[in-house]
Amino acid sequence: MSKGKVYITGGGCGEADLITLRGAYALRQADCVVCDDLIDKRLLGFAPENAEAVYVGKRMGKHSETQEAINDILVKKALEGKTVVRLKGGDSFVFGRGSEEAEALSRNNIPFEIIPGISSCIAVPELAGIPVTHRRVSRSFHVITAHTAEDIPDGYFGKYAALDGTLVFLMGLNRLKRLTDELMDGGLSADTPAAVISKGGSSEQRTVRERLADIAKAVEKENITAPAVIIVGETAALNYSKTLESSLDGISVTVTGTRGLVDKLAKKIYALGGSAYPLPVVKISEYEDNARFDRALENISDYSYIALTSANGADIFLDHMKRLNIDVRRLSGLKIAVVGRPTGERLKSAGIIPDLVPDTYTVEALGRLLAENVKNGERVLILRAEQGSVILNKILDGSGIEYDDINIYDTLPCADRASDKTISSDFLTFASGSGVRAFFGSGYTVSHRTKIVCIGDVTAEELLKIQTVNRENIFIADSFTADGMIEKIERLTKNEKIQKTSQQ
């Protein structure tokens, strides 16, 4: 077996969208991802579903692999012929020990590449509105680790008081009082501006600003937790926090569904200022050997209507037509009925305009619309997922309509790589009953505070079967679409902000 290769990749700080494009590209071709504890676990969503995830810790106070063990893992996986992404928080070469991993790979003649990441030493202060340099205030900045493998001798921090410019300390929250005392002993004024930023770049980011003499006490009072970045210097008094207001500022949303759906919703949530946590829990599995489907398309003129109940079904229908080399002109004279706008949009992209779209985007509404329009002697071809709602069949049977109901794909649970099974975001979305079953079947739980938004009544009914869910926190989109779920989240967020304002 030929040797594999390793990409030592900086994952950026805070949320997943702060990774570089090059880092995301590397993850997309990974066979194995070896990741630290502090990286945003959503980054694993960039990797193929069958990619192996190896957690190696590297966080104070928690069990973690030694650096030597991590080096051995990288070598072992690469010698198995795998493409390995070593995913590290921030940048691999800024107190990330990436150089030691590169040396280990070199000793074993394993090809590797370094992919830079956005470092917390610059980005976290920046996201809190603090520049590390400013032409009139600070023309340099110095990045210092407050955590080393050896004991830090007395007076260690005091020597940095003589430096000009901004001081940025990483991994120093548990030594903050000692750090500030030694800086003042070294000559820094007690009135020097200082700031501590906790969980920078995430929806939980918190910033405390005080003068140097009081910052440790203020941080303790505010119960600030690690990871945190400490800023000391005149720029810490500046505040260029964002003034652009968005509807989902400070709101976190966990999005479930297929990878395509969660990516689509995540982009919309980010655009509205929110924090999206994509959680692909289901995948579409098209039936490869489907003789009934083949015969139906080859004899498409036997039907008067084609009914499609999902955008996924529309995609598979169009792809299968191409695979069988069936000219789209053979659909001439047939009418197309779809369950909703998203399904219709998929067909429109191929130049096919649906004839029937119910006002309410449900299978029941689609069945009633067909019952009103299909004439005696006309036959309907239904193409949909396994375990489709029987209500469509009941309506057509009750109207005496002839039809062929063909399952063309199934919705299956995705491989689960999450280490934390508790969802505590502000919102959680479900777009299908199969997504609900896969989510809870994988062992996930939902915090009491999390509001759950469902795409429609059928999905909500599946959710109500889960005994541990807070019924008061279940909401249904006003329009049964992905956009409808986003709109519901915006409306609930706005109402909550109004209530908080009125109570103040």
C-alpha positions as CSV (number, residue, x, y, z in Angstrom):
1,M,0.0,0.0,0.0
2,S,1.3,3.4,-0.9
3,K,1.8,6.1,1.7
4,G,-0.9,8.5,2.4
5,K,-0.5,12.2,3.1
6,V,-1.2,14.7,5.9
7,Y,-2.6,18.2,5.9
8,I,-1.7,20.0,9.1
9,T,-4.6,22.4,9.0
10,G,-5.6,25.4,11.1
11,G,-9.3,25.3,11.8
12,G,-9.6,29.0,12.7
13,C,-11.1,30.3,16.0
14,G,-14.7,30.2,17.1
15,E,-17.2,29.1,14.5
16,A,-16.8,26.8,11.6
17,D,-17.1,29.5,8.9
18,L,-13.8,31.0,10.0
19,I,-11.8,28.1,8.4
20,T,-10.0,29.0,5.2
21,L,-11.3,27.7,1.8
22,R,-8.1,25.7,1.5
23,G,-8.7,24.1,4.8
24,A,-12.3,23.2,3.8
25,Y,-11.0,21.7,0.5
26,A,-8.6,19.5,2.4
27,L,-11.4,18.3,4.7
28,R,-13.5,17.4,1.7
29,Q,-11.0,14.8,0.6
30,A,-10.1,13.4,4.0
31,D,-10.2,9.7,4.9
32,C,-9.3,10.6,8.5
33,V,-9.6,13.7,10.6
34,V,-7.5,14.0,13.8
35,C,-8.9,16.9,15.7
36,D,-8.4,18.9,18.9
37,D,-11.0,19.5,21.5
38,L,-11.4,23.3,20.9
39,I,-12.2,23.1,17.2
40,D,-15.8,23.7,16.2
41,K,-17.2,20.1,15.6
42,R,-19.2,21.4,12.7
43,L,-16.0,21.4,10.7
44,L,-16.3,17.7,10.5
45,G,-19.3,18.3,8.3
46,F,-16.9,19.3,5.5
47,A,-15.4,15.8,5.5
48,P,-16.9,12.9,3.7
49,E,-19.5,11.0,5.7
50,N,-17.3,7.9,5.9
51,A,-14.2,9.7,7.1
52,E,-12.9,8.6,10.4
53,A,-12.8,11.1,13.2
54,V,-10.1,10.8,15.9
55,Y,-10.4,13.1,18.9
56,V,-7.1,13.8,20.7
57,G,-8.1,16.4,23.3
58,K,-5.5,19.0,24.0
59,R,-7.5,21.1,26.5
60,M,-6.5,21.9,30.0
61,G,-8.2,20.0,32.7
62,K,-9.4,17.2,30.4
63,H,-7.9,13.9,29.3
64,S,-5.9,14.3,26.1
65,E,-3.3,12.4,24.1
66,T,0.3,13.3,24.6
67,Q,2.0,15.1,21.7
68,E,4.1,12.0,21.0
69,A,0.9,9.8,20.8
70,I,-0.7,12.3,18.4
71,N,2.5,12.2,16.2
72,D,2.2,8.4,16.2
73,I,-1.5,8.5,15.2
74,L,-0.7,10.8,12.2
75,V,2.2,8.5,11.1
76,K,0.1,5.3,11.5
77,K,-2.9,6.6,9.6
78,A,-0.8,8.0,6.8
79,L,1.1,4.6,6.5
80,E,-2.3,3.0,6.1
81,G,-2.5,5.0,2.8
82,K,-5.0,7.5,4.1
83,T,-5.4,11.2,3.4
84,V,-5.2,12.7,6.9
85,V,-6.3,16.1,8.0
86,R,-4.7,17.1,11.3
87,L,-7.3,19.8,12.4
88,K,-6.1,22.2,15.0
89,G,-7.7,25.3,16.6
90,G,-6.5,28.6,15.3
91,D,-3.3,28.3,13.4
92,S,-1.1,25.2,13.7
93,F,2.1,27.2,14.2
94,V,0.9,29.7,16.8
95,F,1.4,27.7,20.0
96,G,-0.2,24.8,18.2
97,R,2.9,22.4,18.2
98,G,2.3,21.9,14.4
99,S,6.1,22.1,13.9
100,E,6.6,19.0,16.1
101,E,4.0,17.1,14.0
102,A,5.7,18.2,10.8
103,E,9.0,16.9,12.2
104,A,7.5,13.5,13.0
105,L,6.1,13.2,9.5
106,S,9.4,14.2,8.0
107,R,11.3,11.6,10.0
108,N,8.9,9.0,8.5
109,N,9.1,10.3,5.0
110,I,5.4,11.0,4.9
111,P,4.4,13.9,2.6
112,F,2.6,16.7,4.3
113,E,1.4,20.3,3.8
114,I,0.7,23.1,6.2
115,I,-2.6,25.0,5.7
116,P,-2.7,28.3,7.7
117,G,-5.6,29.1,10.0
118,I,-7.0,32.3,11.4
119,S,-5.3,32.7,14.8
120,S,-7.2,33.7,17.9
121,C,-4.4,36.2,18.8
122,I,-5.7,38.5,16.1
123,A,-9.2,37.4,15.2
124,V,-10.7,37.1,18.7
125,P,-9.8,40.7,19.7
126,E,-10.9,41.9,16.3
127,L,-14.3,40.2,16.7
128,A,-14.7,42.0,20.0
129,G,-14.0,45.3,18.3
130,I,-10.4,45.5,19.6
131,P,-7.6,46.1,17.0
132,V,-4.2,44.7,18.0
133,T,-2.5,47.6,16.2
134,H,-3.6,51.2,15.6
135,R,-1.5,53.8,13.9
136,R,-1.9,56.4,16.6
137,V,-2.0,54.0,19.6
138,S,0.0,50.9,18.9
139,R,2.4,50.1,16.1
140,S,3.2,46.5,17.2
141,F,1.7,43.6,19.0
142,H,3.2,40.7,20.9
143,V,1.7,37.2,21.3
144,I,2.6,35.4,24.5
145,T,1.5,32.0,25.8
146,A,0.7,31.9,29.4
147,H,0.7,28.1,29.4
148,T,3.8,26.0,28.9
149,A,4.9,22.4,29.6
150,E,7.3,23.7,32.3
151,D,6.4,25.7,35.4
152,I,6.5,29.5,34.8
153,P,9.0,31.1,37.1
154,D,8.1,34.1,39.3
155,G,8.4,37.4,37.5
156,Y,7.9,35.7,34.0
157,F,5.1,38.1,32.9
158,G,6.8,41.2,34.3
159,K,9.4,41.3,31.6
160,Y,6.8,41.9,29.0
161,A,5.8,45.2,30.6
162,A,8.9,46.8,29.0
163,L,7.5,46.1,25.5
164,D,5.9,48.7,23.4
165,G,2.6,47.9,21.7
166,T,-0.3,45.6,22.5
167,L,0.2,42.4,24.6
168,V,-1.9,39.4,23.7
169,F,-1.8,36.5,26.1
170,L,-3.2,33.1,25.1
171,M,-4.2,30.3,27.5
172,G,-3.8,32.5,30.6
173,L,-7.2,32.8,32.2
174,N,-6.3,30.6,35.2
175,R,-3.2,32.8,35.8
176,L,-4.8,36.2,35.2
177,K,-4.3,37.6,38.7
178,R,-0.6,36.7,38.7
179,L,-0.2,37.9,35.1
180,T,-1.6,41.4,35.9
181,D,0.2,41.7,39.2
182,E,3.6,40.9,37.5
183,L,2.9,43.3,34.7
184,M,2.3,46.1,37.2
185,D,5.4,45.1,39.2
186,G,7.3,45.3,35.9
187,G,6.3,48.9,35.4
188,L,2.9,48.9,33.6
189,S,0.5,51.4,34.9
190,A,-2.5,50.1,36.9
191,D,-4.7,52.2,34.6
192,T,-3.5,50.4,31.5
193,P,-6.6,49.3,29.5
194,A,-7.2,45.5,29.5
195,A,-9.8,43.2,28.1
196,V,-10.6,39.5,28.4
197,I,-12.6,37.8,25.6
198,S,-14.1,34.4,26.4
199,K,-15.2,31.9,23.7
200,G,-14.3,34.4,21.0
201,G,-15.9,34.0,17.6
202,S,-18.8,32.0,18.9
203,S,-22.4,32.9,19.8
204,E,-21.3,32.6,23.4
205,Q,-18.6,35.3,23.1
206,R,-18.3,37.6,26.1
207,T,-16.0,40.5,26.6
208,V,-14.9,42.1,29.9
209,R,-13.0,45.5,29.8
210,E,-11.3,47.1,32.8
211,R,-8.1,48.8,33.8
212,L,-5.2,46.4,34.4
213,A,-5.5,46.5,38.2
214,D,-9.2,45.5,38.2
215,I,-9.5,43.1,35.2
216,A,-8.9,39.9,37.3
217,K,-11.6,40.8,39.8
218,A,-14.0,41.8,37.0
219,V,-13.5,38.5,35.2
220,E,-14.1,36.5,38.4
221,K,-17.3,38.5,39.1
222,E,-18.6,37.9,35.6
223,N,-17.8,34.2,35.8
224,I,-15.8,34.2,32.6
225,T,-14.6,30.8,31.4
226,A,-11.9,29.4,29.1
227,P,-10.9,29.5,26.3
228,A,-10.1,33.2,26.6
229,V,-7.8,35.8,25.1
230,I,-6.3,38.5,27.3
231,I,-5.4,41.9,25.8
232,V,-3.3,44.5,27.6
233,G,-2.5,47.9,26.1
234,E,-4.1,51.1,24.8
235,T,-6.0,49.4,22.0
236,A,-8.0,47.5,24.6
237,A,-9.8,50.7,25.3
238,L,-11.0,50.9,21.7
239,N,-14.3,49.4,20.6
240,Y,-15.0,48.8,16.9
241,S,-17.7,46.2,17.6
242,K,-20.0,45.6,14.7
243,T,-22.9,48.1,14.3
244,L,-24.6,46.2,11.5
245,E,-27.8,44.8,13.0
246,S,-29.2,41.5,11.7
247,S,-32.4,39.7,12.7
248,L,-30.6,36.7,14.2
249,D,-27.7,38.4,16.0
250,G,-26.5,36.3,18.9
251,I,-28.9,33.4,18.0
252,S,-27.7,29.8,17.6
253,V,-29.5,27.3,15.5
254,T,-28.9,23.6,15.1
255,V,-30.1,22.4,11.7
256,T,-30.9,18.8,11.0
257,G,-31.6,17.0,7.7
258,T,-29.7,16.0,4.7
259,R,-26.3,17.5,4.1
260,G,-27.7,19.6,1.2
261,L,-30.5,21.0,3.3
262,V,-28.4,21.8,6.3
263,D,-25.8,23.6,4.2
264,K,-28.6,25.6,2.5
265,L,-30.2,26.6,5.8
266,A,-26.8,27.3,7.5
267,K,-25.9,29.8,4.8
268,K,-29.2,31.6,5.3
269,I,-28.8,31.7,9.1
270,Y,-25.2,33.1,8.8
271,A,-26.5,35.7,6.4
272,L,-29.0,36.8,9.0
273,G,-26.3,37.2,11.7
274,G,-27.0,33.9,13.5
275,S,-24.7,31.0,14.3
276,A,-25.6,27.8,12.4
277,Y,-24.8,24.3,13.7
278,P,-25.3,21.9,10.7
279,L,-26.1,18.4,11.8
280,P,-26.7,16.1,8.9
281,V,-28.7,13.2,10.4
282,V,-30.1,11.6,7.3
283,K,-29.0,10.9,3.8
284,I,-30.8,10.1,0.6
285,S,-30.2,6.6,-0.8
286,E,-31.5,6.1,-4.3
287,Y,-32.5,2.6,-5.2
288,E,-30.0,1.5,-7.9
289,D,-31.8,-1.6,-9.2
290,N,-35.4,-0.4,-9.5
291,A,-37.1,-2.3,-12.4
292,R,-40.5,-0.8,-11.6
293,F,-39.1,2.7,-11.9
294,D,-37.4,1.9,-15.2
295,R,-40.5,0.4,-16.7
296,A,-42.6,3.3,-15.6
297,L,-40.3,5.8,-17.3
298,E,-39.9,3.7,-20.4
299,N,-43.7,3.6,-20.7
300,I,-44.3,7.1,-19.4
301,S,-47.1,7.7,-22.0
302,D,-49.3,5.2,-20.0
303,Y,-49.8,8.0,-17.4
304,S,-51.6,11.3,-17.4
305,Y,-50.0,12.7,-14.2
306,I,-46.7,12.4,-12.4
307,A,-46.8,13.2,-8.7
308,L,-43.6,14.2,-6.9
309,T,-43.6,14.7,-3.1
310,S,-40.1,16.1,-2.5
311,A,-37.3,18.0,-4.1
312,N,-35.1,14.9,-3.6
313,G,-37.6,12.9,-5.6
314,A,-37.6,15.5,-8.4
315,D,-33.8,15.3,-8.6
316,I,-33.8,11.5,-8.8
317,F,-36.6,11.6,-11.4
318,L,-34.6,13.9,-13.7
319,D,-31.4,12.0,-13.2
320,H,-33.1,8.7,-14.0
321,M,-34.6,10.1,-17.2
322,K,-31.1,11.0,-18.3
323,R,-29.7,7.7,-17.3
324,L,-32.3,5.8,-19.3
325,N,-31.7,8.2,-22.2
326,I,-35.4,9.3,-22.2
327,D,-36.1,12.5,-24.1
328,V,-37.8,15.1,-21.9
329,R,-40.2,15.7,-24.9
330,R,-41.9,12.4,-24.1
331,L,-43.4,14.2,-21.1
332,S,-45.5,16.2,-23.5
333,G,-49.2,15.8,-22.7
334,L,-48.5,14.7,-19.1
335,K,-49.3,16.9,-16.1
336,I,-46.9,17.3,-13.2
337,A,-48.1,17.6,-9.7
338,V,-45.7,18.6,-6.9
339,V,-46.1,19.0,-3.1
340,G,-44.6,22.5,-2.9
341,R,-42.5,25.3,-4.4
342,P,-39.0,23.8,-3.6
343,T,-40.0,20.6,-5.5
344,G,-41.3,22.7,-8.4
345,E,-38.1,24.8,-8.5
346,R,-36.0,21.7,-9.1
347,L,-38.2,20.8,-12.1
348,K,-38.1,24.4,-13.4
349,S,-34.3,24.2,-13.5
350,A,-34.8,21.5,-16.2
351,G,-37.4,23.6,-18.1
352,I,-40.4,21.7,-16.7
353,I,-43.1,23.8,-15.2
354,P,-45.4,22.0,-12.7
355,D,-49.1,22.0,-13.5
356,L,-50.5,21.4,-10.0
357,V,-49.0,22.9,-6.7
358,P,-51.3,22.9,-3.6
359,D,-51.5,26.1,-1.6
360,T,-50.6,24.1,1.5
361,Y,-47.3,22.2,1.0
362,T,-48.4,18.8,2.4
363,V,-49.0,15.4,0.9
364,E,-52.6,15.5,2.0
365,A,-53.2,18.8,0.1
366,L,-51.5,17.3,-3.0
367,G,-53.8,14.2,-2.8
368,R,-56.9,16.4,-2.6
369,L,-55.7,18.5,-5.5
370,L,-55.2,15.4,-7.6
371,A,-58.6,14.1,-6.6
372,E,-60.2,17.3,-7.9
373,N,-58.3,17.2,-11.3
374,V,-57.7,13.6,-12.3
375,K,-60.5,12.4,-14.7
376,N,-61.9,8.9,-15.1
377,G,-59.5,6.7,-17.1
378,E,-56.5,8.8,-16.2
379,R,-53.6,7.2,-14.3
380,V,-51.1,8.8,-11.9
381,L,-47.5,7.9,-11.4
382,I,-46.3,8.6,-7.8
383,L,-42.6,8.8,-7.3
384,R,-41.5,9.2,-3.7
385,A,-39.5,8.0,-0.7
386,E,-39.9,4.7,1.1
387,Q,-42.4,5.0,4.0
388,G,-44.3,7.8,2.3
389,S,-47.5,9.0,3.9
390,V,-50.4,6.6,3.3
391,I,-52.8,9.5,3.4
392,L,-52.0,10.1,-0.3
393,N,-53.0,6.6,-1.1
394,K,-56.2,6.8,1.0
395,I,-57.4,10.0,-0.8
396,L,-56.7,8.5,-4.3
397,D,-58.3,5.2,-3.4
398,G,-61.3,7.0,-2.0
399,S,-61.7,8.9,-5.3
400,G,-61.3,5.8,-7.4
401,I,-58.2,7.1,-9.1
402,E,-55.8,4.5,-10.6
403,Y,-52.1,5.0,-9.8
404,D,-48.7,3.3,-9.5
405,D,-46.9,4.2,-6.3
406,I,-43.2,3.6,-6.7
407,N,-40.5,4.1,-4.0
408,I,-37.4,5.5,-5.7
409,Y,-35.3,6.3,-2.7
410,D,-35.0,5.8,1.1
411,T,-33.9,8.2,3.8
412,L,-31.3,6.6,6.0
413,P,-29.5,7.8,9.2
414,C,-26.1,9.3,8.6
415,A,-22.9,8.1,10.4
416,D,-22.8,9.8,13.7
417,R,-19.4,11.4,14.7
418,A,-20.6,13.8,17.4
419,S,-18.9,13.6,20.8
420,D,-21.5,15.8,22.5
421,K,-25.1,14.5,22.3
422,T,-26.8,17.4,24.0
423,I,-28.2,20.2,21.9
424,S,-28.4,23.5,23.8
425,S,-28.6,26.0,21.0
426,D,-31.4,28.5,20.9
427,F,-33.2,26.7,18.1
428,L,-33.3,23.2,16.6
429,T,-35.0,22.5,13.2
430,F,-36.5,19.4,11.7
431,A,-37.6,19.1,8.1
432,S,-38.9,15.5,8.1
433,G,-40.2,12.8,10.4
434,S,-37.2,10.6,9.3
435,G,-34.9,13.4,10.6
436,V,-36.6,13.3,13.9
437,R,-36.3,9.5,14.2
438,A,-32.6,9.6,13.1
439,F,-31.8,12.4,15.5
440,F,-33.2,10.8,18.6
441,G,-32.3,7.3,17.5
442,S,-28.6,8.5,17.6
443,G,-29.0,9.3,21.2
444,Y,-29.3,13.1,21.0
445,T,-31.1,15.1,23.7
446,V,-32.5,18.6,23.7
447,S,-32.1,21.2,26.4
448,H,-35.2,22.5,28.1
449,R,-34.6,26.0,26.7
450,T,-34.2,25.0,23.1
451,K,-37.1,25.9,20.8
452,I,-37.8,23.3,18.1
453,V,-39.1,24.4,14.7
454,C,-40.7,21.8,12.4
455,I,-41.3,22.2,8.7
456,G,-44.9,21.0,9.0
457,D,-47.6,19.1,10.9
458,V,-46.4,15.6,10.0
459,T,-42.9,16.3,11.3
460,A,-44.3,17.8,14.5
461,E,-46.5,14.7,15.0
462,E,-43.4,12.6,14.9
463,L,-41.7,14.9,17.4
464,L,-44.6,14.6,19.8
465,K,-43.9,10.9,20.1
466,I,-40.6,11.7,21.9
467,Q,-41.4,11.8,25.6
468,T,-38.4,13.8,26.6
469,V,-39.3,16.8,24.5
470,N,-40.7,20.0,26.0
471,R,-44.1,20.3,24.2
472,E,-44.3,24.0,24.9
473,N,-41.1,24.5,22.8
474,I,-42.4,22.9,19.6
475,F,-43.3,25.3,16.8
476,I,-44.5,24.7,13.2
477,A,-43.4,26.9,10.2
478,D,-46.3,29.0,8.8
479,S,-45.3,28.0,5.3
480,F,-44.1,24.4,5.0
481,T,-40.7,25.1,3.5
482,A,-37.1,25.6,4.6
483,D,-37.5,29.3,4.2
484,G,-40.6,29.0,6.3
485,M,-38.6,27.6,9.2
486,I,-36.1,30.5,9.0
487,E,-39.0,33.0,9.0
488,K,-40.5,31.3,12.1
489,I,-37.2,31.5,13.9
490,E,-36.9,35.2,13.0
491,R,-40.5,35.9,14.2
492,L,-39.9,34.0,17.5
493,T,-36.6,35.8,18.1
494,K,-38.3,39.2,17.4
495,N,-41.1,38.5,19.8
496,E,-38.7,37.4,22.5
497,K,-36.7,40.6,22.1
498,I,-39.8,42.7,22.3
499,Q,-40.9,40.9,25.5
500,K,-37.5,41.4,27.1
501,T,-37.5,45.1,26.2
502,S,-41.0,45.6,27.7
503,Q,-39.9,43.9,31.0
504,Q,-36.9,46.2,31.4
